Amino acid sequence: MNPSISMIQTALRNLGFAPGAIDGVYGDKTKAAVLDWMAAGGAAALKTTPAPVSTSNMILQGSKGYPVHEIVVHCSATRPEWMAGRGLADQVAEIRHWHVDGNGWKDIGYHWLIGRDGQLMSGRSETTIGAGVAGHNAGVIHICLIGGFGSAETDPFKRNFTSRQDLALRQQIEGISMRTKITRISGHNEYAAKACPGFNVSDFLKGA
C-alpha cells in the first residue's frame, strides 16, 4: 500500500469521484477517477448535496453541517484469524451486516476500517454522521481496527494489532487532519465502560 496514493484516493472520493477501494494502489478505477477530476477542471463533481469539504477546508457532517473536529478509534473485537483469507472487503461487509441487520442502523457505524495487513477501506462517507459512540457522533470520524478480541484498555497497541495497522492508523489520522481541523483524538473506551479499541489512544499517539 502506497500512503500517498491512499491520500489521493481519499481526496478524490471526498470530491465526489469514485477511485474504488482506498487501498493505496493506482489501479484502473483510480486512474479513471483522476481523469474525470481533470476533465472537471480540478473541481468537485456536481452533486445535489453540498461538497464534502468546504472552502475553509472543513469536513461538514449531516444536514446541519456539523464541523468534524474529532477522531474516535475503535476495534472490531474479532480474533486475529477472523475471516482469514477472505480480505478486508468481506470483513467490512460482515460488520455492515452486524450493524444494519443486527442493530437496525442505516449503514455500518464506522467511516474507515483498517485490516490486519494495513489495508484501508471506507465505510460511511465522512460527510455522514456515524454511529460509533452512543450520543457522541456529530462532528466525529470513526476509525475501526480489525482485531482486538480479548483486549484491555490498558494493553499496548502491539499486543493486539499489527505494525502495518499502526502505520495505517497514524497515516489516516494525519490524512484526516489535513482535510479538517482535528482537535481531539480519542478511544471508544473514553466514552463507555469497555476495552475498545483495546489500547490507550493517548499513549499510542505518544509512541508508547
C-alpha positions as CSV (number, residue, x, y, z in Angstrom):
1,M,0.0,0.0,0.0
2,N,1.3,3.4,-1.0
3,P,0.2,6.0,1.6
4,S,0.5,8.8,-1.0
5,I,-1.9,7.0,-3.3
6,S,-4.3,6.4,-0.4
7,M,-4.4,10.1,0.3
8,I,-5.1,10.8,-3.4
9,Q,-7.9,8.2,-3.4
10,T,-9.4,9.7,-0.3
11,A,-9.3,13.2,-1.7
12,L,-10.9,12.0,-5.0
13,R,-13.7,10.2,-3.1
14,N,-14.4,13.3,-1.0
15,L,-14.6,15.4,-4.1
16,G,-17.3,13.1,-5.5
17,F,-15.3,10.9,-7.8
18,A,-15.0,7.1,-7.5
19,P,-11.5,5.8,-7.1
20,G,-12.6,2.4,-5.9
21,A,-11.2,1.0,-2.6
22,I,-8.9,3.2,-0.6
23,D,-6.1,0.6,-1.0
24,G,-3.0,2.7,-2.0
25,V,-2.9,1.0,-5.4
26,Y,-3.0,3.2,-8.5
27,G,-5.4,0.9,-10.4
28,D,-7.8,1.4,-13.3
29,K,-10.6,2.9,-11.1
30,T,-8.2,5.4,-9.5
31,K,-6.8,6.3,-12.9
32,A,-10.3,6.8,-14.3
33,A,-11.2,9.0,-11.3
34,V,-8.2,11.1,-11.8
35,L,-9.1,11.6,-15.5
36,D,-12.7,12.5,-14.5
37,W,-11.3,15.0,-12.0
38,M,-9.0,16.6,-14.5
39,A,-11.9,16.8,-17.1
40,A,-13.9,18.7,-14.4
41,G,-11.0,21.2,-14.3
42,G,-10.0,20.1,-10.8
43,A,-13.4,21.0,-9.3
44,A,-15.6,18.8,-7.2
45,A,-18.1,16.6,-9.0
46,L,-21.6,18.0,-9.5
47,K,-23.9,16.9,-6.7
48,T,-27.3,17.6,-5.3
49,T,-25.8,17.8,-1.8
50,P,-23.0,20.2,-0.6
51,A,-19.4,19.3,-1.4
52,P,-17.8,17.3,1.5
53,V,-15.0,19.8,2.1
54,S,-15.9,23.5,2.5
55,T,-13.9,26.4,1.2
56,S,-12.4,26.7,4.7
57,N,-11.0,23.1,4.5
58,M,-13.5,21.7,7.0
59,I,-15.4,18.4,6.7
60,L,-19.1,19.0,7.5
61,Q,-21.4,16.2,8.5
62,G,-25.2,15.8,8.2
63,S,-27.9,18.2,7.0
64,K,-27.0,20.7,9.8
65,G,-23.3,20.8,8.7
66,Y,-21.6,19.8,11.9
67,P,-17.8,20.5,11.5
68,V,-15.6,17.5,12.1
69,H,-13.2,18.1,14.9
70,E,-12.6,14.7,16.5
71,I,-11.4,11.2,15.5
72,V,-12.6,8.2,17.7
73,V,-10.7,4.9,17.3
74,H,-12.5,1.5,17.7
75,C,-11.7,-2.2,17.2
76,S,-13.9,-4.9,15.8
77,A,-13.2,-7.2,18.8
78,T,-12.6,-10.1,16.5
79,R,-9.8,-12.7,16.7
80,P,-6.6,-12.3,14.6
81,E,-7.7,-15.2,12.4
82,W,-11.2,-14.0,11.9
83,M,-12.3,-14.5,8.3
84,A,-8.6,-15.2,7.4
85,G,-8.0,-15.2,3.7
86,R,-11.3,-13.5,2.9
87,G,-10.0,-10.0,2.6
88,L,-11.0,-6.7,4.1
89,A,-13.9,-6.1,1.8
90,D,-15.6,-9.3,3.1
91,Q,-14.8,-8.3,6.7
92,V,-16.3,-4.9,6.2
93,A,-19.4,-6.4,4.6
94,E,-19.8,-8.7,7.6
95,I,-19.5,-5.8,10.1
96,R,-22.0,-3.8,8.0
97,H,-24.4,-6.8,8.3
98,W,-24.0,-6.7,12.1
99,H,-24.7,-3.0,12.2
100,V,-27.6,-2.9,9.7
101,D,-29.4,-6.2,10.3
102,G,-28.3,-6.7,13.9
103,N,-28.5,-3.1,15.3
104,G,-31.0,-1.7,12.8
105,W,-28.7,1.1,11.7
106,K,-28.9,2.5,8.2
107,D,-25.3,1.6,7.5
108,I,-22.0,0.5,9.0
109,G,-21.2,2.7,12.0
110,Y,-17.6,3.5,11.1
111,H,-16.2,5.8,8.4
112,W,-12.9,3.9,8.0
113,L,-11.7,0.4,8.7
114,I,-8.1,-0.9,8.8
115,G,-7.3,-4.6,8.1
116,R,-4.7,-6.7,9.7
117,D,-2.4,-6.1,6.7
118,G,-2.8,-2.3,7.0
119,Q,-5.3,-2.0,4.1
120,L,-7.7,0.8,4.4
121,M,-11.4,0.7,3.4
122,S,-14.2,3.3,3.7
123,G,-17.4,2.7,5.5
124,R,-19.8,5.6,5.8
125,S,-19.0,8.8,3.9
126,E,-17.0,11.3,6.1
127,T,-19.8,13.8,5.5
128,T,-22.4,11.4,7.1
129,I,-22.7,11.2,10.9
130,G,-21.5,7.9,12.1
131,A,-22.8,5.5,14.9
132,G,-19.6,4.7,16.8
133,V,-20.4,6.2,20.2
134,A,-23.9,6.5,21.7
135,G,-24.7,10.2,22.0
136,H,-21.4,11.3,20.6
137,N,-21.3,11.1,16.8
138,A,-21.9,14.5,15.2
139,G,-18.6,16.1,14.2
140,V,-16.7,12.8,14.7
141,I,-15.0,10.5,12.3
142,H,-14.8,6.8,13.5
143,I,-11.9,4.5,12.6
144,C,-12.1,0.8,13.3
145,L,-9.1,-1.6,13.5
146,I,-9.9,-5.2,12.7
147,G,-8.9,-7.3,15.7
148,G,-8.8,-6.6,19.4
149,F,-10.7,-9.7,20.8
150,G,-10.0,-10.1,24.5
151,S,-8.0,-6.9,24.7
152,A,-7.9,-4.5,27.7
153,E,-8.0,-0.7,27.5
154,T,-4.5,-0.7,29.2
155,D,-2.9,-3.0,26.6
156,P,-0.1,-1.7,24.4
157,F,-1.1,-1.4,20.8
158,K,1.2,-4.1,19.5
159,R,-0.3,-6.8,21.8
160,N,-3.5,-6.9,19.7
161,F,-2.7,-5.2,16.4
162,T,-0.1,-5.3,13.7
163,S,2.7,-3.0,12.8
164,R,1.0,-2.3,9.5
165,Q,-2.1,-1.3,11.3
166,D,0.0,1.0,13.4
167,L,1.4,2.8,10.4
168,A,-2.0,2.9,8.6
169,L,-3.8,4.4,11.6
170,R,-1.2,7.1,12.0
171,Q,-1.3,7.9,8.3
172,Q,-5.1,8.0,8.2
173,I,-5.2,10.3,11.3
174,E,-2.7,12.6,9.5
175,G,-4.7,12.5,6.3
176,I,-7.9,13.4,8.0
177,S,-6.2,16.2,9.9
178,M,-5.1,17.7,6.6
179,R,-8.8,17.9,5.5
180,T,-10.3,19.3,8.6
181,K,-9.2,20.8,12.0
182,I,-8.9,17.9,14.4
183,T,-8.7,19.0,18.0
184,R,-9.2,15.6,19.7
185,I,-8.2,12.0,19.0
186,S,-9.8,9.5,21.4
187,G,-10.7,5.9,22.0
188,H,-14.2,4.5,22.4
189,N,-13.2,3.5,26.0
190,E,-13.0,7.2,26.9
191,Y,-16.8,7.4,26.4
192,A,-18.0,4.0,27.5
193,A,-17.1,1.3,30.1
194,K,-15.4,-1.0,27.6
195,A,-12.0,-2.0,26.3
196,C,-12.5,-0.8,22.7
197,P,-10.2,-0.1,21.0
198,G,-8.0,-2.3,23.1
199,F,-5.3,0.3,24.0
200,N,-4.9,3.8,25.3
201,V,-5.0,6.1,22.3
202,S,-3.1,8.9,24.0
203,D,-0.2,6.6,24.8
204,F,-0.3,5.2,21.3
205,L,0.0,8.7,19.8
206,K,3.0,9.4,22.0
207,G,4.6,6.2,20.7
208,A,4.3,4.3,23.9
